[in-house]
Amino acid sequence: MAVCTFCGNKYPVGTGVTFITKQGVVSHYCSHKCEVNSKTRNPLHLRWTKKYAKRT
């Protein structure tokens, strides 16, 4: 099981999207929702992420 870089949820291998930057940073996203929100939002401020739950 892979873990989403943005929300922290586990998702099955073979699904989702993996981005690799030129600097070698690997980002795994479970859905398009996480992929889009990662560009502008902080996961610590969104209630539906597991990272928000760990903060509180």
C-alpha positions as CSV (number, residue, x, y, z in Angstrom):
1,M,0.0,0.0,0.0
2,A,1.3,3.4,-1.0
3,V,0.7,6.5,1.1
4,C,-0.5,9.8,-0.4
5,T,2.0,12.7,0.1
6,F,-0.8,15.2,0.6
7,C,-3.6,13.7,2.6
8,G,-1.7,10.7,4.3
9,N,-4.3,8.1,3.2
10,K,-3.2,4.6,2.0
11,Y,-4.2,3.6,-1.5
12,P,-3.7,0.4,-3.6
13,V,-0.5,0.1,-5.7
14,G,-1.3,0.7,-9.3
15,T,-3.7,3.5,-8.8
16,G,-3.1,7.2,-8.2
17,V,-0.4,9.4,-9.7
18,T,3.4,9.6,-9.0
19,F,5.3,12.8,-9.8
20,I,9.1,13.0,-9.8
21,T,10.7,16.4,-10.1
22,K,14.0,17.3,-11.7
23,Q,15.6,17.5,-8.2
24,G,14.5,13.9,-7.5
25,V,11.7,14.6,-5.1
26,V,8.9,11.9,-5.4
27,S,5.3,12.8,-4.7
28,H,2.5,10.2,-4.6
29,Y,-1.1,11.3,-4.9
30,C,-4.1,9.1,-4.4
31,S,-6.6,11.2,-6.4
32,H,-6.9,14.2,-8.6
33,K,-8.3,16.1,-5.6
34,C,-5.0,15.7,-3.7
35,E,-3.0,16.5,-6.7
36,V,-4.7,19.8,-7.4
37,N,-4.9,20.9,-3.7
38,S,-1.2,20.2,-3.2
39,K,-0.3,23.1,-5.5
40,T,-2.0,25.8,-3.4
41,R,-3.2,24.5,-0.1
42,N,-1.7,23.3,3.2
43,P,-2.9,19.8,4.3
44,L,-2.8,20.9,7.9
45,H,-5.7,23.3,7.3
46,L,-8.1,20.8,5.6
47,R,-10.3,18.7,7.8
48,W,-10.5,15.7,5.4
49,T,-6.8,15.0,5.5
50,K,-5.1,12.7,8.1
51,K,-2.4,15.3,8.6
52,Y,-5.1,17.7,10.0
53,A,-6.2,15.0,12.5
54,K,-2.7,14.5,13.7
55,R,-2.2,18.2,14.3
56,T,-5.3,18.5,16.6
